[in-house]
Amino acid sequence: MIRCALFALSLAATGASAQQKVESGPGAMLRGLDKVSGQSVDVQVQSGETATVFGLDVALGDCRYPVDNPTGDAFAYLTVWEQGKSEQLFDGWMIATSPALNALDHARYDVWVIRCITP
């Protein structure tokens, strides 16, 4: 019974967010982490461009944010691969407030979305 209530609540929340108006920003702020050294870095990347985050290349396809809350729940389409290699490690949407929902799986590095750049 509790599971049914939680499922209904999650569907209602998903429906509300699906109807929310979003806008694309010209770029995104990403954060990278080197899990071995503990060093982190913030990198700004423009839509359609590729940035280097430690040993990874990260291409930003699009960054979208709620029109009513530009600093709110941003989500970005990222493609990630190791420098010098062609095999993609990640290709999909990453959500700023829930980076673990669809996360990069790499032994040494981690990358996630902080926010969209707004005009």
C-alpha positions as CSV (number, residue, x, y, z in Angstrom):
1,M,0.0,0.0,0.0
2,I,2.8,2.4,0.8
3,R,4.6,1.4,-2.4
4,C,1.5,2.3,-4.4
5,A,1.3,5.7,-2.7
6,L,5.0,6.4,-3.4
7,F,4.6,5.3,-7.0
8,A,1.6,7.6,-7.5
9,L,3.5,10.4,-5.9
10,S,6.5,9.9,-8.1
11,L,4.2,9.8,-11.2
12,A,2.5,13.1,-10.1
13,A,5.9,14.7,-9.6
14,T,7.1,13.5,-13.0
15,G,4.0,14.8,-14.7
16,A,4.4,18.2,-13.1
17,S,8.0,18.5,-14.2
18,A,7.3,17.2,-17.7
19,Q,4.9,20.1,-18.2
20,Q,7.3,22.7,-16.9
21,K,8.6,25.1,-19.6
22,V,12.3,24.9,-20.2
23,E,14.8,26.9,-22.1
24,S,18.2,26.1,-23.6
25,G,21.2,27.9,-22.3
26,P,24.3,28.8,-24.4
27,G,26.4,26.5,-22.3
28,A,26.9,24.7,-19.0
29,M,29.1,24.7,-15.9
30,L,30.5,21.2,-15.2
31,R,32.5,19.9,-12.3
32,G,35.1,17.2,-12.6
33,L,36.7,15.1,-9.9
34,D,39.9,13.1,-10.0
35,K,39.1,10.4,-7.5
36,V,42.7,9.4,-7.0
37,S,44.1,12.9,-6.1
38,G,40.9,14.3,-4.7
39,Q,41.3,17.4,-7.0
40,S,38.2,19.0,-8.4
41,V,37.8,21.5,-11.2
42,D,34.9,23.6,-12.6
43,V,34.8,23.9,-16.4
44,Q,32.6,26.1,-18.5
45,V,31.7,24.6,-21.9
46,Q,29.5,26.1,-24.7
47,S,26.8,24.0,-26.4
48,G,28.3,22.2,-29.4
49,E,31.8,22.4,-28.0
50,T,34.2,20.0,-26.2
51,A,36.1,20.7,-23.0
52,T,38.8,18.7,-21.3
53,V,38.2,17.7,-17.8
54,F,41.3,15.9,-16.4
55,G,41.8,12.9,-18.7
56,L,38.4,13.1,-20.3
57,D,36.9,15.0,-23.2
58,V,33.3,16.2,-22.6
59,A,31.1,17.4,-25.4
60,L,28.0,19.4,-24.5
61,G,25.0,18.9,-26.8
62,D,22.5,21.1,-24.9
63,C,21.8,22.4,-21.5
64,R,18.2,23.1,-20.4
65,Y,16.8,24.8,-17.4
66,P,13.3,25.7,-16.0
67,V,12.2,29.1,-17.4
68,D,10.7,30.1,-14.0
69,N,13.9,29.1,-12.1
70,P,17.1,29.6,-14.1
71,T,19.3,28.4,-11.2
72,G,17.0,25.4,-10.7
73,D,17.2,21.9,-12.0
74,A,19.4,22.0,-15.0
75,F,19.9,19.0,-17.3
76,A,22.5,18.6,-20.0
77,Y,23.2,16.2,-22.8
78,L,26.8,15.1,-22.5
79,T,29.0,12.8,-24.4
80,V,32.2,11.7,-22.6
81,W,35.2,9.8,-23.7
82,E,38.8,9.3,-22.6
83,Q,41.4,11.6,-24.4
84,G,42.9,9.8,-27.4
85,K,40.2,7.1,-27.5
86,S,37.0,7.0,-29.6
87,E,34.9,4.7,-27.4
88,Q,32.2,6.7,-25.6
89,L,32.0,6.3,-21.8
90,F,28.8,8.3,-21.4
91,D,26.2,9.6,-23.9
92,G,23.0,11.0,-22.5
93,W,21.2,13.4,-20.2
94,M,22.6,14.3,-16.8
95,I,20.5,16.1,-14.2
96,A,22.2,18.7,-12.0
97,T,20.2,17.9,-8.8
98,S,20.4,14.1,-9.3
99,P,23.8,13.3,-11.0
100,A,23.7,9.7,-9.8
101,L,20.4,9.0,-11.6
102,N,22.3,8.8,-14.9
103,A,26.0,9.0,-14.0
104,L,29.4,8.5,-15.7
105,D,31.0,5.2,-14.8
106,H,34.7,5.7,-14.7
107,A,37.3,4.2,-12.3
108,R,39.3,7.5,-11.9
109,Y,37.2,10.5,-13.0
110,D,33.8,11.8,-12.4
111,V,31.9,14.6,-14.2
112,W,28.6,16.2,-13.4
113,V,26.5,19.2,-14.3
114,I,26.4,22.1,-11.9
115,R,24.1,24.5,-13.8
116,C,23.4,26.0,-17.2
117,I,24.9,29.3,-18.3
118,T,22.0,31.7,-18.7
119,P,21.9,34.7,-21.1
